[in-house]
């Protein structure tokens, strides 16, 4: 059975921002180093500090600062600034939406529900609130409520690719793979450059055992720089199912380059080496599986 890591996207303001609430290892798509990122982060914080010193009662500045912390993964610091913004302006709907998202990332689901409910009182026709709450209901395992909310989001904004992508996620989790494909396809028509949506549709095709279609989507995702180990793993699985063992071997090797601590990748590459009658190589891979599983059991 192919491994699958799903990402539910949360949107909370009209500038582009996606937050994955399922973990996913990835390789940066640019050449910015960790040192460069830290330098940029500190410089930007200095800018916000100067602005707030000049205008300490500007709730929008606290919102912007909290948003920046959120983007950088500092959720506690983000929460403190968003709370400050709401203390100054309790009816600031953008801050409520952002705080709800932060609560999702901190696994404080009841608090997130409360914020989205309050946001709906202020902005009852805003599709973003329904989208975010749908994602929250998925975390709570209530797929029927999630589906109702995402349908409302689509009704309010039928040109938003993200809503159809998330509906595809919900249908996937309902094991309704055909409808998942239909919704992912609609999302791709609205946004044909979304690598993640191609990947997600590929997983639905894979569950339907339509390996050629899945392989095409995974390769498209890779060409759009979807640089996570999973995409190469799934390329490998599809190639293996299609008995394209040479291509499968290359794909599993690429996945291992990105994530060399995942024993599943070595296991599949070992089986592929066996299919190619490369028994010595297979033994090396299976030894790696044993070593990694032993290390995992000690943690």
Wavefront OBJ file of the C-alpha trace (Angstrom):
o trace
v 0.000 0.000 0.000
v 1.436 3.314 -1.005
v 2.192 5.759 1.758
v 0.414 9.085 1.604
v 0.822 12.359 3.500
v -2.068 14.751 2.979
v -2.048 18.530 3.322
v -5.097 20.560 4.114
v -4.696 24.198 3.141
v -5.969 27.030 5.275
v -6.577 30.513 3.915
v -7.103 33.519 6.118
v -6.504 36.640 4.065
v -6.574 37.538 0.415
v -2.826 37.745 -0.011
v -1.551 34.277 -0.804
v -0.834 32.201 2.286
v -1.187 28.477 2.765
v -0.697 26.656 6.031
v -0.329 22.896 6.103
v -1.707 21.346 9.239
v -0.317 17.888 8.432
v 3.460 17.496 8.651
v 5.340 17.151 5.379
v 9.091 17.111 4.822
v 10.256 19.234 1.914
v 13.330 20.642 0.267
v 13.405 24.446 -0.176
v 12.694 25.540 -3.729
v 15.244 28.355 -3.611
v 18.898 28.663 -2.687
v 18.366 30.827 0.399
v 20.381 29.362 3.268
v 19.209 28.991 6.862
v 21.650 31.747 7.839
v 20.182 34.061 5.180
v 16.645 33.320 6.377
v 17.568 34.162 9.973
v 19.162 37.436 8.883
v 16.086 38.418 6.853
v 13.837 37.452 9.768
v 15.741 39.676 12.206
v 15.840 42.617 9.801
v 12.096 42.416 9.241
v 11.421 42.284 12.981
v 13.427 45.478 13.454
v 11.216 47.190 10.887
v 8.059 46.137 12.757
v 9.548 47.185 16.108
v 10.253 50.692 14.807
v 6.740 51.028 13.389
v 5.085 49.911 16.631
v 7.214 52.260 18.747
v 5.949 55.138 16.610
v 2.311 53.987 16.653
v 1.735 51.670 19.665
v -2.067 51.662 19.339
v -2.158 50.567 15.702
v -3.841 47.159 15.830
v -3.010 46.486 12.180
v 0.712 46.629 12.974
v 0.308 43.987 15.687
v -1.630 41.891 13.193
v 1.146 42.237 10.598
v 3.785 41.367 13.176
v 1.791 38.369 14.373
v 1.307 37.258 10.796
v 5.040 37.442 10.198
v 5.749 35.362 13.291
v 3.140 32.863 12.096
v 4.748 32.550 8.672
v 8.067 31.926 10.402
v 6.599 29.186 12.604
v 6.725 31.093 15.912
v 3.132 30.464 16.912
v 3.343 31.538 20.558
v 4.878 34.884 19.602
v 2.310 35.233 16.811
v -0.517 34.544 19.238
v 0.714 37.222 21.651
v 0.687 39.887 18.940
v -2.671 38.838 17.503
v -4.141 38.957 21.011
v -2.755 42.490 21.338
v -4.398 43.470 18.040
v -7.740 42.081 19.232
v -7.361 43.775 22.590
v -7.159 47.110 20.759
v -9.813 46.228 18.152
v -11.962 43.232 19.249
v -13.973 43.178 16.013
v -10.971 42.935 13.680
v -12.044 39.945 11.583
v -8.651 39.385 9.920
v -7.049 38.896 13.329
v -9.777 36.419 14.308
v -9.170 34.420 11.137
v -5.430 34.394 11.712
v -5.761 33.455 15.366
v -8.075 30.610 14.424
v -5.428 29.301 12.049
v -2.750 29.612 14.732
v -4.956 27.633 17.119
v -5.245 24.883 14.482
v -1.453 24.737 14.213
v -1.223 24.571 18.025
v -3.898 21.819 18.109
v -6.224 24.044 20.156
v -9.285 23.108 18.163
v -11.980 24.397 20.535
v -10.352 27.827 20.552
v -10.168 27.775 16.757
v -13.872 26.902 16.508
v -14.725 29.802 18.804
v -12.732 32.247 16.673
v -14.309 31.074 13.423
v -17.783 31.316 14.984
v -17.056 34.891 16.043
v -15.657 35.698 12.603
v -18.862 34.418 10.973
v -20.888 36.909 13.014
v -18.716 39.723 11.637
v -18.302 38.442 8.071
v -21.062 35.863 7.438
v -20.521 35.778 3.663
v -16.743 35.355 3.689
v -15.722 32.085 2.032
v -12.401 32.013 3.897
v -14.082 31.350 7.227
v -16.001 28.348 5.888
v -12.862 27.008 4.201
v -10.855 27.256 7.415
v -13.575 25.726 9.546
v -13.915 22.871 7.055
v -10.221 22.172 7.532
v -10.696 22.256 11.280
v -13.586 19.777 11.105
v -11.309 17.437 9.166
v -8.870 17.514 12.075
v -11.777 16.692 14.386
v -12.805 13.787 12.134
v -16.202 15.281 11.301
v -16.129 14.931 7.521
v -19.838 15.638 7.020
v -19.539 19.052 8.660
v -16.331 19.654 6.729
v -18.131 18.879 3.482
v -21.012 21.226 4.303
v -18.631 24.073 5.086
v -16.496 23.599 1.986
v -19.638 23.471 -0.172
v -20.675 26.805 1.340
v -17.221 28.222 0.622
v -17.534 27.083 -3.008
v -21.005 28.609 -3.301
v -19.628 31.934 -2.036
v -16.498 31.830 -4.199
v -16.750 29.287 -7.051
v -13.531 30.497 -8.692
v -11.274 29.631 -5.766
v -9.090 26.640 -6.668
v -8.205 26.058 -3.020
v -11.807 25.276 -2.095
v -12.061 22.556 -4.754
v -8.684 21.187 -3.711
v -9.847 20.941 -0.115
v -13.122 19.339 -1.200
v -10.999 16.780 -3.003
v -9.162 16.163 0.263
v -12.438 15.619 2.086
v -13.739 13.224 -0.575
v -10.441 11.352 -0.438
v -10.776 10.903 3.309
v -14.301 9.607 2.725
v -12.755 6.983 0.410
v -14.709 8.566 -2.444
v -11.760 8.601 -4.830
v -13.722 9.236 -8.026
v -15.219 12.432 -6.631
v -11.838 13.362 -5.190
v -10.416 13.197 -8.727
v -13.275 15.346 -10.059
v -12.664 18.060 -7.469
v -8.894 18.007 -7.876
v -9.382 18.284 -11.637
v -11.614 21.329 -11.168
v -8.984 22.885 -8.901
v -6.306 22.271 -11.543
v -8.427 23.940 -14.218
v -8.648 27.009 -11.976
v -4.978 26.891 -11.008
v -2.916 24.734 -13.401
v 0.362 25.609 -11.664
v -0.434 24.010 -8.308
v 2.096 21.222 -7.875
v 0.418 20.066 -4.676
v -2.941 19.561 -6.392
v -1.361 17.405 -9.097
v 0.247 15.352 -6.338
v -3.048 14.992 -4.497
v -4.912 13.949 -7.630
v -2.165 11.432 -8.268
v -2.802 9.815 -4.888
v -6.502 9.492 -5.720
v -5.683 7.915 -9.082
v -3.297 5.572 -7.298
v -6.029 4.428 -4.915
v -8.152 3.714 -8.007
v -5.203 1.690 -9.397
v -4.996 3.993 -12.390
v -1.228 3.987 -12.224
v -0.526 5.598 -15.597
v -2.703 8.602 -14.712
v -1.184 8.787 -11.234
v 2.340 8.642 -12.640
v 1.567 11.476 -15.046
v 0.321 13.653 -12.175
v 3.283 12.868 -9.935
v 5.728 13.729 -12.691
v 3.847 16.965 -13.338
v 4.082 17.800 -9.634
v 7.817 17.121 -9.694
v 8.255 19.314 -12.786
v 6.490 22.123 -10.899
v 9.102 21.803 -8.147
v 7.029 19.869 -5.629
v 10.229 18.983 -3.845
v 9.163 16.503 -1.230
v 10.334 12.930 -0.888
v 6.776 11.633 -1.177
v 6.402 12.599 -4.829
v 9.408 10.486 -5.810
v 8.257 7.664 -3.577
v 4.880 7.605 -5.321
v 6.533 7.825 -8.742
v 8.513 4.784 -7.719
v 5.434 2.893 -6.529
v 3.563 3.557 -9.776
v 6.556 2.544 -11.879
v 6.885 -0.626 -9.804
v 3.193 -1.465 -10.317
v 3.653 -0.871 -14.049
v 6.767 -3.114 -13.977
v 9.009 -0.211 -14.997
v 11.612 -1.316 -12.506
v 14.478 0.816 -13.774
v 12.409 3.984 -13.438
v 11.154 2.815 -10.054
v 14.729 2.336 -8.849
v 15.674 5.871 -9.914
v 12.630 7.332 -8.166
v 13.189 5.507 -4.863
v 16.838 6.552 -4.936
v 15.780 10.179 -5.402
v 13.361 9.879 -2.468
v 16.178 8.512 -0.296
v 18.414 11.445 -1.256
v 15.788 13.784 0.173
v 14.885 11.675 3.221
v 17.447 9.011 4.051
v 15.824 8.150 7.383
v 12.631 6.643 5.976
v 12.832 2.868 6.053
v 9.826 2.491 3.711
v 11.836 4.005 0.873
v 14.639 1.463 1.365
v 12.128 -1.380 1.617
v 10.568 -0.505 -1.735
v 13.944 0.013 -3.347
v 15.030 -3.339 -1.977
v 12.020 -5.038 -3.561
v 12.763 -3.236 -6.819
v 16.351 -4.456 -6.725
v 15.022 -7.980 -6.253
v 12.770 -7.537 -9.290
v 15.888 -6.511 -11.232
v 17.735 -9.561 -9.806
v 20.218 -7.296 -7.990
v 20.277 -9.380 -4.832
v 23.377 -7.824 -3.280
v 21.904 -4.337 -3.656
v 18.606 -5.571 -2.232
v 20.362 -6.980 0.839
v 22.000 -3.599 1.471
v 18.593 -1.916 1.325
v 16.959 -4.462 3.625
v 19.833 -4.062 6.102
v 19.113 -0.332 6.071
v 15.457 -1.100 6.816
v 16.434 -3.160 9.876
v 18.831 -0.479 11.104
v 16.335 2.360 10.727
v 13.526 0.389 12.379
v 15.818 -0.482 15.286
v 16.785 3.176 15.685
v 13.126 4.194 15.624
v 12.261 1.717 18.375
v 14.898 3.300 20.645
v 13.456 6.789 20.314
l 1 2 3 4 5 6 7 8 9 10 11 12 13 14 15 16 17 18 19 20 21 22 23 24 25 26 27 28 29 30 31 32 33 34 35 36 37 38 39 40 41 42 43 44 45 46 47 48 49 50 51 52 53 54 55 56 57 58 59 60 61 62 63 64 65 66 67 68 69 70 71 72 73 74 75 76 77 78 79 80 81 82 83 84 85 86 87 88 89 90 91 92 93 94 95 96 97 98 99 100 101 102 103 104 105 106 107 108 109 110 111 112 113 114 115 116 117 118 119 120 121 122 123 124 125 126 127 128 129 130 131 132 133 134 135 136 137 138 139 140 141 142 143 144 145 146 147 148 149 150 151 152 153 154 155 156 157 158 159 160 161 162 163 164 165 166 167 168 169 170 171 172 173 174 175 176 177 178 179 180 181 182 183 184 185 186 187 188 189 190 191 192 193 194 195 196 197 198 199 200 201 202 203 204 205 206 207 208 209 210 211 212 213 214 215 216 217 218 219 220 221 222 223 224 225 226 227 228 229 230 231 232 233 234 235 236 237 238 239 240 241 242 243 244 245 246 247 248 249 250 251 252 253 254 255 256 257 258 259 260 261 262 263 264 265 266 267 268 269 270 271 272 273 274 275 276 277 278 279 280 281 282 283 284 285 286 287 288 289 290 291 292 293 294 295 296 297 298 299
